[in-house]
């Protein structure tokens, strides 16, 4: 009788020990655990297949797309690990048994058959990932996990276009069209005309006539000075030192995606994750009041990479969220809030203008040290193409 009780007693002890090993998992909402586990195994599968295809892929398109997928999904995986660590959730370290079988079948292929099978597998995995982020799990999960899902969605959709049907290489340096209304250009043109009128009046007062009184001379100087200030004072001239770029590993760019941007006294706006469309342009939010975050780049609070936020200067309906960006001086403090509620402060240190087709590639993938880039449109406006000629970029560095 006493012997029979020993195993039962041992079982109770083991159960008690196991219960103490994972207290946080028991307290963690199940949607968090379920979403992170599923998403992480999808990422592990996509990453392994992509890594192999960078060398085994027969066509250059497959190899290039594979390299992009590997990089972007390593960042998504690192974000999941970061949030899981905070929530004390232990994530799987390998694909599921079913995913492993798919990877083994793919590995047995070669040549054109390999490329076709690789595209099919990546399409299936991205389709499953998209269904996951659009499902009920993220909605019922914690804010940080929901932000992860929201941030992953545009990246998945961007990749889905690249692997659906025939292989398609997405652009590595997107065009950022953040103005299609022309109101800002019209305001600048009106300012220029007013400045020319003032300078013309100043010249007339100073030079025309036989006898020029002191009062007239002073009025002429004042008009000429006001015109010059109006002409050149409001232009977003390049100033400050751009923070160094350099190479950045994906795990250094991982953090919780942003949900809000604040420039005290200037603007406060919601932030939406975005990626490129099929035309190679950054898909900025439809609402001109929202700011778009380049979801394939770094997140605020990361230890490396560029947090790129883009916003409209104007639209056909009026001025946009970044209409006042050209007037923001170097030294301004900026706050970016992550989906977990953490607030990250930056200080603007430089301003640059670039041709729309010549934005630095390191804005989208790069920067060994963390930095911020606020991007909108400036320059002349083409009424036929409905676009500005240049982009304005404000660079910032972390304060915390």
Buried (B, 14 or more C-beta within 10 A) or exposed (E): EEEEEEEEEEEEEEEEEEEEEEEEBEEBEEBBBBBBBBBBBBBBBBBBBBBBBBEBBBEEBBBBBBBBBBBBBBBBBBBBBBBBEEBEBEBEEEBBEEBBEBBEEBBEBEEEEBBBBBBBBBBEBBBBBBEBBEBEBBEBBBEBBBBBBBBBBBBBBBBBBBBBEEBEEBEEBBBBBBBBBBBBBEBBEEBBEBBEEBBEBBBEBBEEEEEEEEEBEEBBEBBBEBBBEBBEEBEBEEEBEBBEBEEBBBBBBBBBBBBBBBBEEEBEBBBBBBBBBEEEBBBBBEBBEBBBBBBBBBBBBBBBBBBBBBBBBBBEEEBBBBBBBBEBEBEBBBBBBBBBEBEBBBBBBBBBBBEBEEBBEBBBBBBBBBBBBBBBBBBEBEEEEBBBBBBBBBBBBBEE
